[in-house]
């Protein structure tokens, strides 16, 4: 009876240690990895809705009729490239953390204050009512991109997975380049 009890305890300990396919089992073997895995999870959980907001703004601006070819190109690129990045991040989330369901926004884990994430207004709605769609799109998208760059720059240093670091580097390069173009079109009335 004692041997059976010991065997059951050993099996339950083994099952707990090996179960889940979640973040703890994926990173627990590496010293200090828990905080870094948590960062990767927080990054995905913030960047996916951030990208979704950008796509909504780009689609709203396109539907209202952006007139400047440079801005049309940026809006189209956002819709395509950021959707591909969302799909990739959700795939990673499922593989590394066991679920595609996003958790709460955690600015404290990201190391970027919430008011610097570029996600504090209903940008797509503002575009629907804008008198000058080109200027409004540029003015709304610049701080939004700056928030993504802030998160991505931290991810370049703190992410555990090289895939996140690579994505972060691509986000920084693409969005800095787009900001340079949009700044030329943002000279209209400033929207706070």
Protein Blocks (a to p, Z undefined) as FASTA:
>chain_A
ZZmmmmmmmmmmmmmmmgojimklmmmmpghklmmmmmmmmmmmmmmmmmmmmmmmmmmm
mmnopablklmmmmmmmmmmmmmmmmmmmmmmmmmnopabdcdddfklnopafklnopab
cfklmmmmpmblmlmmmmmmmmmmmmmmmmmmmmmmmpmblklmmmmmmmmmmmmmmmmm
mmmmmmmcceZZ
